[in-house]
Amino acid sequence: MAELVMTPEWNSVLLEMKTKVTIKDIAREAGVSTALVSFVMTNLRGGKTAYRVNKETTAHILRVAKE
């Protein structure tokens, strides 16, 4: 069996895997539902404002996502 050797390429792949954040992670940390996080992110990405979501809640979700 071939021996696995840690190369710089594999190291960067592993680091990316460890730091990838999911909607579920953001929702859990922010104390909101995954649907709300998805709604806010989708609307903001589309250039819209999440008009049905409290501005403070939107700001909190974005703060958690940036961390």
Residue pairs with C-beta under 8 A, 6 or more apart in sequence:
21 65
23 34
23 37
23 38
23 41
24 34
26 37
26 61
26 64
26 65
27 33
27 34
27 36
27 37
29 64
29 67
30 37
30 60
30 61
30 64
32 57
32 61
36 53
36 57
36 61
37 61
37 65
39 50
39 52
39 53
40 50
40 53
40 57
40 58
40 61
40 62
41 61
41 65
43 49
43 50
44 50
44 58
44 62
50 58
